[in-house]
Amino acid sequence: MTLSLTENALLEFVGDVITNECARPIPAVWRYHSHGLPDDCCTDDGVLSIYWERFNFSNRIPGTSAASIEPCAGVPYVALALRYVVCWPVPQVTGSGAVVPYAAADETAAMLADVAECVSLALVRVICDPIDHDELSAEVHARTMQDTVRFVESVPVSPSGGCAGVLWRLTLAPREAVTGS
C-alpha cells in the first residue's frame, strides 16, 4: 500500500461521510502538499484536502504504548492530516465601523463542531471495527489494517482569510518494521 493510495481511500471515505452522515454538501476534494490549501481557498460547500505532515522512523508509534530500547529498531510512520474548510462570515465594514455577523458565525461554528464530531467518530469506527458491510468502509478498513492507522485528534482550523474548518490528524505505520543489523 502506497501513501498516495491510502490518501485516496481516506479522502473518498471522509468526503462520503461529510456528505452522507454529516448532511453537508459534497465538498471539493484535493490532495495537497504541506500545510493544506491557502486560508482563502474555500467554498460554502466546503473543501476537503489531505496531506502528509512528516515521515519518521520510531520505535514508538505515536498513540501506542509500545516502546523499545533498541536505537536502530523501529517502524516508519507518516503523520497525515485531513482538512475541511468552509466560508467563514467576515465582518462588513461600513462608514460607522465593522458589523460582525455573530449569528452567522455562531451557525457556522456549530456546523463545524458537528462535522468534527461526525467525521471523528466515523474515522474511529472504520479503523477499529472489522465488521462493516458498506463497500467503501470495508475498503478503507482493509487498507488501514494492512498498515496501522491511528486516529490522533481533531482540532479547529481558526477563521482566517474568510475560511474556517476542522483538521483531523492520523498516523500511518506500515506493518513492516525496520530493524538494525
Secondary structure as GFF3:
##gff-version 3
##sequence-region A 1 181
A	DSSP	alpha_helix	3	20	.	.	.	ID=ss1
A	DSSP	beta_strand	28	31	.	.	.	ID=ss2
A	DSSP	beta_strand	47	58	.	.	.	ID=ss3
A	DSSP	beta_strand	75	87	.	.	.	ID=ss4
A	DSSP	beta_strand	92	94	.	.	.	ID=ss5
A	DSSP	beta_strand	97	99	.	.	.	ID=ss6
A	DSSP	alpha_helix	102	128	.	.	.	ID=ss7
A	DSSP	alpha_helix	135	146	.	.	.	ID=ss8
A	DSSP	beta_strand	148	160	.	.	.	ID=ss9
A	DSSP	beta_strand	163	173	.	.	.	ID=ss10
###
